[in-house]
Amino acid sequence: MMDTATPMPALAPADDAFADRLRGLIDPRGLRPADARYLEEPRGTWVGVGYWVAAPANVGEVAAVLSAAHEAGVGVVPYGGGTGLVGGQTQPEGAPPLILSLERMTAIRSLDPVENVAVVEAGVILEDLHRAAEAQNRLFPLTLASKGSARIGGLLGTNAGGVNVLRYGNARDLVLGLEAVLPDGRIWNGLTRLRKDNTGYDLRNLLVGSEGTLGVITAAALKLSPIPAGQGVALAVVPNPRAALDLLSLTRDRVGEAVSSFELIAGEGLRFLEEKLPQIRRPFAEAPEWMVLIDLGLPAGLDPEAALAGILEEAFEKELVSDALMAQSLAQATEFWEVREQIPEANRLIGSVSSHDISLPLSNLPGFIDRAGAILRDMGPFRINCFGHLGDGNLHYNVFPPKGGDLQEWRAHTKAVKRTVHDLVHEMEGSVSAEHGIGRLKVEDLERYGDPVKLEVMRALKQMFDPKGIMNPGTMLRR
Amino acid sequence: MMDTATPMPALAPADDAFADRLRGLIDPRGLRPADARYLEEPRGTWVGVGYWVAAPANVGEVAAVLSAAHEAGVGVVPYGGGTGLVGGQTQPEGAPPLILSLERMTAIRSLDPVENVAVVEAGVILEDLHRAAEAQNRLFPLTLASKGSARIGGLLGTNAGGVNVLRYGNARDLVLGLEAVLPDGRIWNGLTRLRKDNTGYDLRNLLVGSEGTLGVITAAALKLSPIPAGQGVALAVVPNPRAALDLLSLTRDRVGEAVSSFELIAGEGLRFLEEKLPQIRRPFAEAPEWMVLIDLGLPAGLDPEAALAGILEEAFEKELVSDALMAQSLAQATEFWEVREQIPEANRLIGSVSSHDISLPLSNLPGFIDRAGAILRDMGPFRINCFGHLGDGNLHYNVFPPKGGDLQEWRAHTKAVKRTVHDLVHEMEGSVSAEHGIGRLKVEDLERYGDPVKLEVMRALKQMFDPKGIMNPGTMLRR
């Protein structure tokens, strides 16, 4: 296998002449100049190039566009909600690509509460699917901060995570079937609604998480869940991350899979909130060094308050928890969540030297926090805000200048800090991209830390699916 | 992509000369003549060819064996517990392959109850992993009839299902990371214990379910779960499969994900038990036409009996259930399960005209049972025993001669019956292999019913991973 040395041919621009070719192939309302919103990305690291956006109305039009791009050797950047955090939705240089937006494919084709399945097109906005499911007394559990603009195609293409992964899994765990178009325009109809289907290789999971580099997902059959009968939310002050993990174990021993979220919050994050977003209500008078947010979704017959009280009482006795608050109302639960959810915004306002979306085996996590902190303290007086999805071993480990420090000056350390953090993550058997993906930001990291055989296989797969290298050029793998 | 017309080169036999080459590469105790047990399969449809079994002691030896086989163009049949039901563990004709047994790689490398992860070698027997997890108060939820001999490598290679899929997913849903050897002997070290890891294409799911045709899984990091605090088991008589589905919905509305199993049992199955295994205790004096077995695993604080009683009471009122028994003890729960678990043995003793491992979208399932029954009744006085994992939409739909009919004579109808059932499954958006896989038995079915683009991609993947076609030749894809 794997004659991977074949260089990919140069790409042609998606220029006016190419747009003219598309005019005969798709509804002309789906063809428009690429305005700024398609070329920007949330962190402002890259600005994309591109003259034209194609927004096909159906899978046949997607196939026609890809077929034309394949024939002409034109690059294609698949575009969902544009909310990705690693630059996979932009191509900042080279021949301007065609931006292929799924925004006009927004049908929820079916939503069956007995099957617990929704069949949706790739352009459906996550929050719209949440609402449609709720209207049928069902839950589509994938949720994250960008739910108001992120689209299903992008969420699947990047295997999105979020706050409910602990209970319901990543995006890939919610997919039963896919419809997708391959780079040469062939349509794969794999839109099965089956829970079990052992008929051949798993193409579904190959496309999920491939970040638009192997094809374009156009529709998906997704798993829905029952809505838990009762919710219980608490904030608990813990002495350290090790105790937080023990509290997670204790909670799971008591309520099993009913732990929907288990989020770690550092004192630094609370101080950032006080500094930049003082309107966010402080849960505790004095900011604790570590706390966790516990969100339980319980079946009928279990009282969430009683369950939480029982868990916290045992945790107090075992000295895993020193203080705790249980939400007494939905409003208070929302307030607790607000603390967690506004931390990224406070981080943005402070401005980081380097941000890291990392994961570790759960049992290595407390050791990592200790060791990384010690190493960085030796490098300088950085502030570290380490928070995130503890139950998944996924930390957002972000490093900031000292209070009053000049951000631009401290950014001279960005490269060294990132390398230090990522090297330690790798040494401790973790991942340098837990949920955000590789995009453009982490291509070098993948080359540095990825298993060499896996990288060879990835390049061979890319060559096989997309020999002209038109799909999302430069994302995931160097061209 | 996809110059799939390249014919694969002829294979060389794994003869004594090849065995001599292996002697220098692996511990000689791992090399032995292929006795009958490696050449038989449970249904007796095929008898394999093969002179030699290699049983490597570690991943390095597996790599050495595959590298030698790749170089020599010798076929390799990966061998786990030999319990597969579609012949994927045997090669009945052609140049005798090397049988590569994982039986000496039986280490449970680690089992961490805080991480909820076990790292195990491919030769570990499922039941041994069950016991090791239980000793740490954890559950490895994959379970099926052959648990006493099936090995982890084979269970993952075939993406095994079983009775707990409804709650915990298929084998693939339980895998965090893999170690595997590719057909040319390269070792992929992807043995991560991470819950989230978005660093590149998902090779893990490509190998899981590939039935040994793309490489050999040598170890896996597997998810464990908390053991539910309380179990409740009931048998409920339902008027028809539609009511059974409504009962499933009702049960999930009440207890959420706590439904571990939801199995359909047909009256025909009970009559087969009476005829062939009269020692199995009848739960109801008169065999009902349809019943379901419900198994709940509940968190602490919920009384299983009370939960089941509440569900059944509401089901009585709604006329979904006409009679029910709740297990009053663990012994009685085991007795109820015994009814379900002995049905395949009763089937075997009766002897089927044709057996089908099918799945359907849940909402098409009652319609399928009606339509298939009507069509088959027109074909002849067959007895139909239709049972299985209703919650997953997975039926074992088996067709038998009329009482007193001569099996050999009625087997003249096997082909027509199979075609009829599978055509209807396909028409109703189902799968002709829900959990058993393709193996040798369903190669033609895959060609007939598989999406043509998927088949093209599968052939290209096979060509890319295994250009000499040495891996499990003739399984999944025609050589």
Interface residues (C-beta under 8 A of the other chain):
Chain A: M1 M2 D112 P113 V114 E115 N116 V117 N137 T158 N159 G161 V165 L166 G169 N170 R172 D173 L182 P183 D184 R186 I187 W188 N189 G190 T192 R193 L194 R195 K196 D197 N198 T199 G200 Y201 D202 L203 R204 N205 L206 V208 G209 S210 L214 S225 P226 P228 A229 L245 D246 S249 R252 D253 R254 V255 G256 E257 A258 G297 L298 P299 A300 G301 L302 A306 A307 G310 S359 L360 P361 L362 S363 H389 G391 D392 G393 N394 E429 G430 S431 V432 S433 A434 E435 H436 G437 I438 K442 D445 L446 Y449 G450 D451 V453 K454 L455 E456 V457 M458 A460 L461 M464 F465 D466 P467 M476
Chain B: M1 M2 D112 P113 V114 E115 N116 V117 N137 T158 N159 G161 V165 L166 G169 N170 R172 D173 L182 P183 D184 R186 I187 W188 N189 G190 T192 R193 L194 R195 K196 D197 N198 T199 G200 Y201 D202 L203 R204 N205 L206 V208 G209 S210 L214 S225 P226 P228 A229 L245 D246 S249 R252 D253 R254 V255 G256 E257 A258 G297 L298 P299 A300 G301 L302 A306 A307 G310 S359 L360 P361 L362 S363 H389 G391 D392 G393 N394 E429 G430 S431 V432 S433 A434 E435 H436 G437 I438 K442 D445 L446 Y449 G450 D451 V453 K454 L455 E456 V457 M458 A460 L461 M464 F465 D466 P467 M476
